[in-house]
Amino acid sequence: EAVKGGLTREQCIYTHCYCEENVWKLCEQVATSSGSEDLEKWEDFAVFISNDNQTVPFFEGHDSKPLVWDYHVIMVRKYTDTKHETLVFDFDAKSLPFPCPFQRYVTTVLRPQLRLNPLYIRLFRVIPCSIFLGNFSSDRSHMLAKASGDSHPTLETSASPGKQETTTKTASTLWLAEPPSYPCIQNDAGVATNLFSEFVDMHATTYGQVMDQATFCIRFLTS
């Protein structure tokens, strides 16, 4: 399915287990391929989903058991008129269309009707894509495998599907998942990484607005 801005899922830059970079690249591609008239028709937002425990559940298809990740990142497009419904761009929701209508995404992946243990209650950091593009940095250090006493990697909670499945050794570096082939994303200030300190940490106040799930749904379901 074609994405407004001239992109399809196949044309987007995607690296397994690097959801924050996938969304950054999507924001960049949409910004560079859309005309000024298009950009007046919608607003795009990068959305980080996490909590204090870094345990957030996501359902896929009709599975009864969720995947629990430390964080996840999606892009949400809200149109300025009422003729178009809000869309969600989630590379890892494989059973859903890309993009997916917001209501269908919420019902399928978030399932707000469920009463969650407080450990799993999600928070959402909503950031205009222009702000995300200009300020995000990651040196990918969170994806380095940490060696245990027997020199085998210790796999940590996954940031996206399959992160615990395997490790990959690249140029004498052991990764939890093969990193993107392009250079690390660095902001204009030259910050090495602010992925966790400014974006995943829901107490940080520098970028975007943090909201609970009910507020998030109201924000994008209403005009």
ROSE-4610 file (N, C-alpha, C; in Angstrom, 1 decimal, always signed):
// ROSE-4610
residu = [E/E/E/A/A/A/V/V/V/K/K/K/G/G/G/G/G/G/L/L/L/T/T/T/R/R/R/E/E/E/Q/Q/Q/C/C/C/I/I/I/Y/Y/Y/T/T/T/H/H/H/C/C/C/Y/Y/Y/C/C/C/E/E/E/E/E/E/N/N/N/V/V/V/W/W/W/K/K/K/L/L/L/C/C/C/E/E/E/Q/Q/Q/V/V/V/A/A/A/T/T/T/S/S/S/S/S/S/G/G/G/S/S/S/E/E/E/D/D/D/L/L/L/E/E/E/K/K/K/W/W/W/E/E/E/D/D/D/F/F/F/A/A/A/V/V/V/F/F/F/I/I/I/S/S/S/N/N/N/D/D/D/N/N/N/Q/Q/Q/T/T/T/V/V/V/P/P/P/F/F/F/F/F/F/E/E/E/G/G/G/H/H/H/D/D/D/S/S/S/K/K/K/P/P/P/L/L/L/V/V/V/W/W/W/D/D/D/Y/Y/Y/H/H/H/V/V/V/I/I/I/M/M/M/V/V/V/R/R/R/K/K/K/Y/Y/Y/T/T/T/D/D/D/T/T/T/K/K/K/H/H/H/E/E/E/T/T/T/L/L/L/V/V/V/F/F/F/D/D/D/F/F/F/D/D/D/A/A/A/K/K/K/S/S/S/L/L/L/P/P/P/F/F/F/P/P/P/C/C/C/P/P/P/F/F/F/Q/Q/Q/R/R/R/Y/Y/Y/V/V/V/T/T/T/T/T/T/V/V/V/L/L/L/R/R/R/P/P/P/Q/Q/Q/L/L/L/R/R/R/L/L/L/N/N/N/P/P/P/L/L/L/Y/Y/Y/I/I/I/R/R/R/L/L/L/F/F/F/R/R/R/V/V/V/I/I/I/P/P/P/C/C/C/S/S/S/I/I/I/F/F/F/L/L/L/G/G/G/N/N/N/F/F/F/S/S/S/S/S/S/D/D/D/R/R/R/S/S/S/H/H/H/M/M/M/L/L/L/A/A/A/K/K/K/A/A/A/S/S/S/G/G/G/D/D/D/S/S/S/H/H/H/P/P/P/T/T/T/L/L/L/E/E/E/T/T/T/S/S/S/A/A/A/S/S/S/P/P/P/G/G/G/K/K/K/Q/Q/Q/E/E/E/T/T/T/T/T/T/T/T/T/K/K/K/T/T/T/A/A/A/S/S/S/T/T/T/L/L/L/W/W/W/L/L/L/A/A/A/E/E/E/P/P/P/P/P/P/S/S/S/Y/Y/Y/P/P/P/C/C/C/I/I/I/Q/Q/Q/N/N/N/D/D/D/A/A/A/G/G/G/V/V/V/A/A/A/T/T/T/N/N/N/L/L/L/F/F/F/S/S/S/E/E/E/F/F/F/V/V/V/D/D/D/M/M/M/H/H/H/A/A/A/T/T/T/T/T/T/Y/Y/Y/G/G/G/Q/Q/Q/V/V/V/M/M/M/D/D/D/Q/Q/Q/A/A/A/T/T/T/F/F/F/C/C/C/I/I/I/R/R/R/F/F/F/L/L/L/T/T/T/S/S/S]
num = [1/1/1/2/2/2/3/3/3/4/4/4/5/5/5/6/6/6/7/7/7/8/8/8/9/9/9/10/10/10/11/11/11/12/12/12/13/13/13/14/14/14/15/15/15/16/16/16/17/17/17/18/18/18/19/19/19/20/20/20/21/21/21/22/22/22/23/23/23/24/24/24/25/25/25/26/26/26/27/27/27/28/28/28/29/29/29/30/30/30/31/31/31/32/32/32/33/33/33/34/34/34/35/35/35/36/36/36/37/37/37/38/38/38/39/39/39/40/40/40/41/41/41/42/42/42/43/43/43/44/44/44/45/45/45/46/46/46/47/47/47/48/48/48/49/49/49/50/50/50/51/51/51/52/52/52/53/53/53/54/54/54/55/55/55/56/56/56/57/57/57/58/58/58/59/59/59/60/60/60/61/61/61/62/62/62/63/63/63/64/64/64/65/65/65/66/66/66/67/67/67/68/68/68/69/69/69/70/70/70/71/71/71/72/72/72/73/73/73/74/74/74/75/75/75/76/76/76/77/77/77/78/78/78/79/79/79/80/80/80/81/81/81/82/82/82/83/83/83/84/84/84/85/85/85/86/86/86/87/87/87/88/88/88/89/89/89/90/90/90/91/91/91/92/92/92/93/93/93/94/94/94/95/95/95/96/96/96/97/97/97/98/98/98/99/99/99/100/100/100/101/101/101/102/102/102/103/103/103/104/104/104/105/105/105/106/106/106/107/107/107/108/108/108/109/109/109/110/110/110/111/111/111/112/112/112/113/113/113/114/114/114/115/115/115/116/116/116/117/117/117/118/118/118/119/119/119/120/120/120/121/121/121/122/122/122/123/123/123/124/124/124/125/125/125/126/126/126/127/127/127/128/128/128/129/129/129/130/130/130/131/131/131/132/132/132/133/133/133/134/134/134/135/135/135/136/136/136/137/137/137/138/138/138/139/139/139/140/140/140/141/141/141/142/142/142/143/143/143/144/144/144/145/145/145/146/146/146/147/147/147/148/148/148/149/149/149/150/150/150/151/151/151/152/152/152/153/153/153/154/154/154/155/155/155/156/156/156/157/157/157/158/158/158/159/159/159/160/160/160/161/161/161/162/162/162/163/163/163/164/164/164/165/165/165/166/166/166/167/167/167/168/168/168/169/169/169/170/170/170/171/171/171/172/172/172/173/173/173/174/174/174/175/175/175/176/176/176/177/177/177/178/178/178/179/179/179/180/180/180/181/181/181/182/182/182/183/183/183/184/184/184/185/185/185/186/186/186/187/187/187/188/188/188/189/189/189/190/190/190/191/191/191/192/192/192/193/193/193/194/194/194/195/195/195/196/196/196/197/197/197/198/198/198/199/199/199/200/200/200/201/201/201/202/202/202/203/203/203/204/204/204/205/205/205/206/206/206/207/207/207/208/208/208/209/209/209/210/210/210/211/211/211/212/212/212/213/213/213/214/214/214/215/215/215/216/216/216/217/217/217/218/218/218/219/219/219/220/220/220/221/221/221/222/222/222/223/223/223]
x = [+0.8/+0.0/+0.9/+0.6/+1.4/+1.2/+2.3/+2.2/+2.2/+1.4/+1.4/+2.8/+3.3/+4.7/+5.5/+4.8/+5.5/+6.2/+6.0/+6.7/+5.8/+6.3/+5.6/+6.5/+6.0/+6.8/+8.1/+8.0/+9.2/+10.3/+9.8/+10.7/+11.3/+10.8/+11.3/+12.6/+13.4/+14.6/+14.3/+14.6/+14.2/+15.4/+15.7/+16.6/+16.0/+15.9/+15.3/+15.9/+15.0/+15.4/+15.9/+15.8/+16.2/+15.0/+14.0/+12.7/+12.9/+13.7/+13.9/+14.6/+15.5/+16.2/+15.3/+14.5/+13.5/+12.6/+12.0/+11.1/+11.8/+13.0/+13.8/+14.0/+14.3/+14.5/+13.2/+12.1/+10.8/+10.4/+10.6/+10.4/+11.2/+12.4/+13.3/+12.8/+12.5/+12.0/+10.8/+9.8/+8.6/+8.8/+9.7/+9.9/+10.6/+11.5/+12.2/+11.4/+10.4/+9.7/+8.3/+7.9/+6.6/+6.7/+5.8/+5.8/+5.2/+5.4/+4.9/+3.3/+2.7/+1.2/+0.8/+1.5/+1.3/+1.4/+2.5/+2.9/+1.8/+1.1/+0.0/-1.2/-1.3/-2.5/-2.4/-1.2/-1.1/+0.1/+0.1/+1.2/+1.7/+3.0/+3.6/+4.3/+4.2/+4.7/+5.5/+6.7/+7.3/+6.8/+6.5/+5.9/+6.7/+7.3/+8.1/+7.1/+7.1/+6.2/+7.1/+6.9/+7.7/+7.1/+7.8/+7.4/+8.6/+8.4/+9.5/+10.2/+9.4/+10.0/+10.6/+10.3/+10.7/+10.1/+8.8/+8.1/+6.8/+6.7/+5.4/+5.0/+3.7/+3.2/+2.6/+2.8/+2.2/+1.7/+0.4/-0.2/-0.1/+0.0/+0.1/-1.0/-1.8/-2.8/-3.8/-4.1/-5.1/-4.4/-3.1/-2.4/-2.9/-3.0/-3.5/-2.4/-1.2/-0.1/+0.7/+1.0/+1.7/+3.2/+3.9/+5.4/+5.6/+6.6/+6.9/+8.3/+8.3/+9.6/+9.9/+11.2/+11.6/+11.0/+11.0/+10.3/+10.0/+9.2/+8.9/+8.7/+8.9/+8.7/+7.9/+6.9/+6.1/+6.0/+5.4/+5.1/+3.6/+3.0/+1.6/+1.3/+0.4/+0.1/-1.4/-1.5/-2.8/-3.1/-4.2/-4.6/-5.3/-5.1/-5.6/-7.1/-7.7/-9.1/-9.7/-11.1/-11.8/-12.1/-11.7/-12.0/-11.1/-9.9/-9.0/-8.8/-8.7/-8.5/-7.0/-6.7/-5.3/-4.7/-3.4/-2.7/-1.5/-1.2/+0.0/+0.9/+2.2/+3.3/+4.1/+3.9/+4.6/+5.2/+6.5/+7.2/+7.1/+6.9/+6.9/+5.6/+4.5/+3.2/+2.9/+3.5/+3.5/+2.2/+1.2/-0.1/-1.0/-0.6/-1.5/-1.0/-1.9/-1.4/-0.5/+0.3/+1.3/+1.0/+0.5/+0.1/-1.2/-1.5/-2.7/-3.6/-4.9/-5.8/-5.6/-5.6/-5.3/-6.2/-7.5/-8.5/-8.2/-7.9/-7.6/-6.3/-5.3/-4.0/-4.2/-4.9/-5.1/-5.9/-6.9/-7.7/-6.9/-6.1/-5.3/-4.1/-3.3/-1.9/-1.9/-2.7/-2.7/-3.8/-4.9/-6.1/-6.4/-6.9/-7.1/-8.2/-9.0/-10.0/-9.5/-8.3/-7.6/-7.2/-7.3/-6.8/-5.4/-4.4/-3.0/-2.5/-1.6/-0.8/-0.1/+0.0/+0.7/+2.1/+2.8/+4.1/+4.1/+3.0/+2.9/+2.1/+1.8/+1.0/+1.9/+1.4/+2.2/+2.1/+3.2/+3.3/+3.7/+3.3/+3.6/+4.3/+5.4/+6.1/+5.8/+5.1/+4.7/+5.5/+6.2/+7.2/+6.9/+6.7/+6.7/+7.9/+7.7/+8.8/+10.0/+9.6/+10.7/+11.6/+11.0/+11.8/+12.6/+12.0/+12.7/+13.9/+13.7/+14.8/+16.0/+15.7/+16.8/+17.5/+17.0/+17.6/+17.9/+17.5/+17.8/+19.2/+19.9/+21.2/+21.2/+21.9/+22.1/+23.5/+24.3/+25.5/+25.4/+24.2/+23.8/+24.5/+25.0/+25.7/+24.7/+23.4/+22.5/+22.3/+22.8/+22.6/+23.9/+24.9/+26.1/+25.8/+26.2/+26.1/+27.1/+26.6/+27.5/+28.0/+29.3/+29.9/+29.7/+29.3/+29.2/+30.5/+30.5/+31.8/+32.4/+31.5/+32.0/+32.2/+32.2/+32.5/+31.4/+30.2/+29.1/+28.2/+27.6/+26.8/+25.6/+25.3/+24.0/+23.0/+21.9/+20.9/+19.9/+19.6/+18.7/+17.3/+16.4/+15.0/+15.0/+14.1/+14.2/+13.5/+14.1/+13.5/+12.6/+12.7/+11.8/+11.8/+10.9/+10.7/+12.0/+12.3/+13.4/+14.8/+14.8/+16.1/+16.9/+16.1/+16.8/+17.1/+16.9/+17.0/+18.5/+19.3/+20.6/+21.6/+22.8/+23.8/+24.6/+25.1/+25.9/+27.2/+28.3/+29.6/+30.0/+30.2/+30.5/+31.8/+32.8/+34.1/+34.5/+34.6/+35.1/+34.1/+32.9/+31.9/+30.8/+30.3/+29.2/+28.0/+27.0/+25.8/+24.6/+23.6/+22.4/+21.6/+21.8/+21.2/+22.1/+22.2/+23.0/+22.6/+23.5/+23.2/+23.0/+22.3/+22.1/+23.4/+23.4/+24.7/+25.1/+24.1/+24.4/+25.0/+25.7/+26.3/+25.3/+25.8/+25.0/+24.3/+23.1/+22.4/+22.9/+23.4/+23.9/+23.2/+22.8/+22.2/+23.2/+22.7/+23.6/+24.5/+24.0/+24.8/+26.0/+26.0/+27.1/+27.0/+25.8/+25.6/+25.7/+26.5/+26.8/+25.5/+24.7/+23.5/+22.6/+21.3/+20.3/+19.0/+19.2/+18.0/+17.3/+18.0/+17.3/+17.1/+18.1/+18.0/+17.0/+16.7/+15.8/+14.5/+14.5/+13.4/+12.7/+13.4/+12.8/+12.4/+13.2/+12.9/+11.7/+10.6/+9.3/+9.3/+10.4/+10.5/+11.2/+11.9/+12.6/+11.6/+11.9/+10.9/+11.4/+12.6/+13.1/+12.3/+11.9/+11.3/+9.9/+9.0/+7.7/+6.8/+5.7/+4.8/+4.5/+4.6/+4.4/+2.9/+2.3/+0.8/+0.5/-0.6/-1.0/-1.8/-2.2/-2.8/-4.1/-4.9/-6.2/-6.1/-5.1/-4.9/-4.4/-3.5/-2.9/-4.0/-4.9/-6.0/-6.9/-7.3/-8.1/-7.4/-6.1/-5.4/-5.5/-5.4/-5.4/-6.7/-7.6/-8.9/-9.9/-9.7/-10.6/-10.0/-10.8/-10.4/-9.8]
y = [-1.2/+0.0/+1.2/+2.2/+3.4/+4.3/+4.9/+5.9/+7.2/+8.2/+9.5/+10.1/+10.7/+11.1/+10.2/+9.2/+8.4/+7.2/+6.8/+5.6/+4.4/+3.3/+2.0/+1.4/+0.3/-0.4/-0.8/-1.4/-1.9/-0.8/+0.4/+1.5/+2.1/+1.8/+2.4/+1.7/+2.4/+1.8/+1.1/-0.1/-0.9/-1.8/-1.8/-2.7/-3.4/-4.7/-5.5/-5.1/-4.8/-4.5/-3.0/-2.2/-0.8/+0.1/+0.0/+0.7/+2.2/+2.7/+4.2/+4.7/+4.0/+4.5/+4.3/+3.2/+3.0/+4.1/+4.6/+5.7/+7.0/+7.2/+8.4/+8.5/+7.3/+7.3/+7.5/+7.0/+7.2/+8.6/+9.3/+10.7/+11.5/+11.1/+11.8/+11.6/+10.4/+10.1/+10.8/+10.9/+11.6/+13.1/+13.6/+15.0/+15.5/+14.6/+15.0/+14.6/+13.8/+13.4/+14.0/+14.8/+15.4/+16.9/+17.4/+18.8/+19.6/+20.9/+21.8/+21.7/+21.5/+21.4/+20.1/+19.0/+17.8/+18.0/+18.7/+18.8/+19.7/+20.5/+21.3/+20.4/+19.2/+18.4/+17.5/+17.3/+16.3/+16.8/+16.2/+16.3/+14.9/+14.7/+13.4/+13.5/+12.5/+12.4/+11.1/+11.2/+10.0/+9.7/+8.5/+8.2/+7.1/+7.4/+6.4/+5.9/+4.5/+3.9/+3.1/+3.4/+2.7/+3.0/+2.7/+3.1/+3.0/+3.3/+3.3/+1.9/+0.9/-0.5/-1.0/-0.2/-0.6/-2.0/-2.2/-3.4/-3.0/-3.0/-2.6/-3.7/-4.1/-5.2/-4.8/-5.6/-5.3/-6.7/-6.6/-7.8/-7.8/-9.0/-9.2/-10.1/-9.6/-10.4/-10.9/-12.2/-12.7/-13.5/-13.3/-14.0/-13.5/-14.4/-14.0/-13.5/-13.9/-13.5/-12.3/-11.3/-10.2/-10.4/-9.6/-9.5/-8.3/-8.5/-7.4/-6.9/-5.6/-5.0/-3.8/-3.4/-2.3/-1.0/-0.8/+0.3/+0.0/+0.8/+0.7/+2.1/+2.2/+3.5/+3.3/+4.2/+4.2/+5.6/+5.8/+7.1/+7.2/+8.3/+8.6/+9.8/+9.6/+10.8/+11.2/+12.5/+13.0/+14.1/+13.9/+14.8/+16.1/+17.2/+18.5/+18.6/+17.7/+17.7/+16.5/+16.4/+15.3/+14.2/+14.4/+13.4/+12.2/+12.3/+11.2/+10.8/+9.5/+9.0/+8.9/+9.1/+9.0/+7.7/+7.7/+6.5/+6.2/+4.9/+4.5/+3.7/+4.1/+3.4/+2.6/+1.3/+0.4/-0.7/-0.7/-1.7/-3.1/-3.2/-4.5/-5.1/-4.4/-5.0/-5.7/-6.8/-7.5/-7.9/-8.2/-8.7/-7.5/-6.3/-5.1/-4.4/-3.7/-2.9/-1.8/-1.3/-0.3/+0.8/+2.0/+2.3/+1.7/+1.7/+1.1/+2.2/+2.1/+3.1/+3.0/+4.2/+4.3/+3.5/+3.5/+2.7/+1.2/+0.7/-0.7/-1.0/-0.1/-0.4/-0.5/+0.5/+0.5/-0.7/-1.1/-2.3/-3.6/-3.7/-4.9/-5.0/-3.9/-4.0/-3.6/-2.5/-2.0/-2.6/-2.9/-3.5/-2.8/-1.6/-0.7/-1.3/-2.2/-2.8/-3.7/-4.1/-5.0/-4.2/-4.8/-4.2/-4.8/-3.9/-4.4/-4.3/-5.2/-5.0/-3.7/-2.9/-1.6/-1.6/-2.8/-2.9/-2.8/-3.0/-3.0/-1.8/-0.9/+0.3/+1.1/+1.4/+2.2/+3.7/+4.3/+5.8/+6.1/+7.3/+7.6/+9.0/+9.0/+10.3/+10.7/+11.8/+12.2/+13.4/+13.3/+14.3/+14.6/+15.9/+16.2/+15.7/+15.1/+14.5/+15.5/+16.8/+17.8/+17.9/+17.9/+17.9/+16.7/+15.5/+14.3/+14.2/+14.6/+14.6/+15.5/+16.6/+17.5/+17.3/+16.4/+16.3/+14.9/+13.9/+12.5/+12.1/+11.4/+10.8/+9.4/+8.5/+7.1/+6.6/+6.1/+5.5/+4.0/+3.5/+2.1/+1.2/+1.9/+1.1/+0.2/+0.6/-0.3/-1.6/-1.7/-3.0/-3.8/-3.4/-4.2/-5.3/-6.5/-7.7/-7.5/-7.7/-7.6/-9.0/-9.1/-10.4/-10.8/-12.0/-12.5/-13.2/-13.8/-14.4/-15.5/-16.2/-17.2/-16.7/-15.4/-14.7/-14.9/-15.4/-15.5/-14.2/-13.8/-12.5/-12.7/-11.7/-11.7/-10.9/-11.6/-10.9/-10.3/-9.0/-8.2/-8.1/-7.5/-7.3/-6.7/-7.2/-6.7/-5.4/-4.6/-3.3/-3.4/-4.5/-4.8/-6.3/-6.8/-8.3/-9.0/-10.1/-11.0/-10.5/-9.5/-9.0/-10.0/-10.9/-11.9/-13.2/-13.2/-14.5/-14.8/-13.8/-14.1/-13.0/-13.2/-12.1/-12.2/-11.1/-11.0/-10.3/-10.9/-10.3/-9.5/-8.2/-7.4/-6.6/-6.7/-6.0/-6.1/-7.3/-7.6/-7.1/-6.7/-6.2/-7.2/-7.6/-8.5/-7.7/-7.8/-7.1/-8.0/-7.5/-8.2/-8.4/-7.5/-7.6/-6.8/-7.3/-6.6/-5.1/-4.2/-2.8/-2.3/-1.2/-0.6/-0.4/-0.4/-0.2/+1.3/+2.2/+3.6/+4.1/+5.2/+5.7/+6.0/+6.0/+6.3/+7.7/+7.8/+9.1/+10.0/+11.2/+12.2/+13.5/+14.2/+15.5/+16.6/+17.8/+18.9/+19.3/+19.0/+19.4/+18.4/+17.3/+16.4/+15.5/+15.3/+14.4/+12.9/+12.1/+10.8/+9.9/+10.0/+9.3/+10.0/+10.1/+10.6/+9.7/+8.5/+7.6/+7.4/+6.9/+6.6/+7.8/+8.7/+9.8/+10.8/+11.0/+12.1/+11.6/+10.3/+9.8/+8.6/+7.6/+6.4/+6.8/+7.5/+7.9/+8.8/+8.3/+9.1/+10.3/+10.4/+11.5/+12.7/+12.5/+13.6/+14.5/+15.8/+16.8/+17.6/+17.3/+18.1/+18.0/+16.8/+16.7/+16.1/+16.7/+16.1/+16.2/+15.5/+15.5/+14.0/+13.8/+12.4/+12.3/+11.3/+11.1/+9.6/+9.4/+8.1/+7.6/+6.3/+5.7/+6.3/+6.6/+7.3/+8.6/+9.4/+10.7/+10.6/+9.6/+9.3/+9.0/+8.1/+7.7/+8.9/+9.7/+10.9/+11.8/+12.0/+13.0/+12.7/+11.4/+11.1/+10.5/+10.2/+9.8/+10.9/+12.0/+13.2/+14.2/+15.1/+16.1/+17.3]
z = [+0.0/+0.0/+0.0/-0.9/-1.0/+0.2/+0.7/+1.8/+1.1/+1.6/+1.0/+1.2/+0.2/+0.2/-0.7/-1.4/-2.4/-1.9/-0.6/+0.0/+0.2/+0.0/+0.4/+1.4/+2.1/+3.1/+2.5/+1.3/+0.6/+0.3/+0.2/-0.1/+1.1/+2.3/+3.5/+3.9/+4.7/+5.2/+6.5/+6.6/+7.8/+8.2/+9.5/+10.1/+11.3/+11.3/+12.4/+13.8/+14.7/+16.1/+16.3/+15.3/+15.5/+15.2/+16.0/+15.7/+15.7/+16.7/+16.7/+15.5/+14.9/+13.7/+12.5/+12.5/+11.4/+11.3/+12.4/+12.4/+12.1/+12.6/+12.2/+10.7/+10.1/+8.6/+7.9/+8.4/+7.8/+7.9/+9.0/+9.1/+8.1/+8.0/+7.0/+5.6/+5.2/+3.9/+3.5/+4.5/+4.2/+4.1/+4.9/+4.9/+3.6/+3.1/+1.8/+0.6/+0.7/-0.5/-0.7/+0.4/+0.4/+0.0/-0.8/-1.1/+0.0/-0.1/+1.0/+1.1/+0.0/+0.1/+0.8/+0.6/+1.4/+2.9/+3.2/+4.6/+5.4/+4.6/+5.2/+5.5/+4.9/+5.0/+6.2/+6.8/+7.9/+8.8/+10.0/+11.0/+11.3/+11.2/+11.6/+12.9/+13.7/+15.1/+15.3/+15.9/+16.4/+17.8/+18.0/+19.3/+20.0/+21.1/+22.0/+23.0/+23.1/+24.1/+25.1/+26.4/+27.4/+28.7/+29.8/+31.2/+32.1/+33.4/+34.3/+34.4/+34.2/+34.3/+33.0/+32.0/+30.6/+30.3/+30.6/+30.3/+29.7/+28.4/+27.7/+26.8/+26.9/+26.1/+24.8/+23.8/+22.4/+21.9/+21.5/+20.9/+19.4/+18.8/+17.4/+16.9/+16.0/+15.4/+16.5/+16.5/+17.5/+18.6/+18.7/+19.8/+21.2/+22.1/+23.4/+24.3/+24.1/+24.9/+24.2/+24.9/+24.2/+24.2/+23.3/+23.4/+24.4/+25.3/+26.2/+25.9/+25.5/+25.1/+26.1/+26.1/+26.9/+26.4/+25.1/+24.5/+23.0/+22.4/+21.0/+20.4/+19.1/+18.5/+17.2/+17.0/+15.8/+15.3/+14.1/+13.6/+13.5/+13.9/+13.8/+12.9/+11.9/+11.0/+11.3/+11.7/+11.9/+10.9/+10.2/+9.1/+9.7/+9.0/+9.5/+9.2/+8.3/+8.0/+8.7/+8.6/+9.2/+8.2/+7.0/+5.9/+6.0/+6.6/+6.6/+8.1/+8.3/+9.6/+9.9/+11.2/+11.6/+11.3/+10.9/+10.5/+11.4/+11.6/+12.4/+11.4/+11.5/+10.8/+11.8/+11.8/+12.7/+11.9/+11.7/+10.9/+11.5/+12.8/+13.4/+13.6/+13.3/+13.3/+12.0/+11.8/+10.5/+10.0/+10.9/+10.5/+10.1/+10.3/+10.0/+8.7/+8.0/+6.9/+7.3/+6.3/+6.5/+5.5/+6.0/+7.4/+7.8/+9.1/+9.6/+10.2/+10.0/+10.6/+12.2/+12.8/+14.2/+15.0/+14.8/+15.6/+15.5/+14.3/+14.2/+14.9/+14.8/+15.5/+17.0/+17.6/+19.0/+19.5/+18.7/+19.1/+19.0/+18.0/+17.8/+18.6/+18.6/+19.2/+20.7/+21.1/+22.4/+23.3/+22.7/+23.4/+24.7/+24.6/+25.8/+26.7/+26.3/+27.1/+28.2/+28.1/+29.0/+30.3/+31.4/+32.7/+32.9/+32.8/+32.9/+34.3/+34.7/+35.9/+35.8/+36.9/+36.8/+36.3/+36.3/+35.8/+34.3/+33.6/+32.2/+31.6/+32.4/+31.9/+31.0/+29.8/+28.8/+29.0/+28.7/+28.5/+27.1/+26.6/+25.2/+25.2/+24.6/+24.3/+22.9/+22.6/+21.3/+20.9/+19.8/+19.3/+17.9/+17.5/+16.1/+15.4/+14.2/+13.5/+13.2/+13.0/+12.7/+13.9/+15.1/+16.4/+16.5/+16.3/+16.4/+15.4/+14.2/+13.2/+13.6/+14.2/+14.5/+15.8/+16.7/+18.0/+18.5/+17.8/+18.2/+17.8/+18.7/+18.5/+19.1/+18.4/+19.0/+18.5/+19.5/+19.1/+19.0/+19.3/+19.2/+20.3/+21.3/+22.4/+23.2/+23.2/+23.9/+23.2/+21.9/+21.2/+21.2/+22.0/+22.2/+23.2/+22.9/+23.8/+24.9/+26.2/+27.3/+27.7/+27.8/+28.1/+29.6/+29.8/+31.2/+31.6/+32.7/+33.2/+32.3/+31.6/+30.7/+29.3/+29.1/+27.9/+26.8/+27.2/+26.3/+26.5/+25.5/+25.6/+26.5/+27.3/+28.1/+27.3/+26.9/+26.1/+27.1/+26.7/+27.6/+27.0/+27.7/+27.3/+25.9/+25.0/+23.6/+23.4/+22.5/+22.2/+21.0/+20.3/+19.2/+18.9/+18.1/+18.0/+17.7/+18.4/+18.1/+18.6/+19.4/+19.8/+20.7/+21.3/+22.2/+21.4/+20.1/+19.4/+19.1/+18.8/+18.3/+18.5/+18.4/+18.4/+17.1/+16.7/+15.4/+15.7/+15.2/+15.4/+14.1/+14.2/+13.1/+13.4/+12.7/+12.9/+14.3/+14.8/+16.2/+17.3/+16.9/+17.9/+17.9/+19.1/+19.2/+19.5/+18.5/+18.6/+18.9/+19.6/+19.8/+18.5/+17.6/+16.3/+15.3/+14.1/+13.1/+13.0/+13.1/+13.0/+11.6/+11.4/+10.1/+9.4/+8.1/+7.3/+7.2/+7.4/+7.4/+8.7/+8.7/+10.0/+11.1/+12.3/+13.5/+13.3/+13.7/+13.6/+14.7/+14.4/+15.3/+15.1/+16.2/+16.0/+15.8/+15.5/+15.2/+16.4/+17.6/+18.8/+19.0/+18.3/+18.4/+19.6/+20.1/+21.3/+20.8/+21.5/+21.1/+21.1/+22.2/+22.3/+23.3/+23.0/+24.0/+23.9/+23.3/+23.1/+24.4/+25.4/+26.7/+27.6/+27.6/+28.6/+28.2/+26.9/+26.5/+25.8/+25.4/+24.6/+25.3/+25.7/+26.3/+27.8/+28.5/+29.9/+29.9/+30.4/+30.4/+31.4/+32.2/+33.1/+32.5/+31.4/+30.7/+30.1/+30.0/+29.6/+28.4/+27.8/+26.8/+25.5/+25.1/+23.8/+23.8/+23.2/+23.1/+24.3/+24.3/+25.4/+25.8/+27.1/+27.6/+28.1/+27.7/+28.1/+28.4/+29.1/+29.3/+28.1/+28.1/+27.0/+26.6/+27.6/+27.4/+26.7/+27.2/+26.6/+25.1/+24.9/+23.6/+22.6/+23.0/+22.1/+21.8/+22.8/+22.6/+21.7/+21.9/+21.1/+19.6/+19.2/+17.8/+17.2/+18.1/+17.6/+17.3/+18.0/+17.9/+17.0/+16.4/+15.5/+16.3]
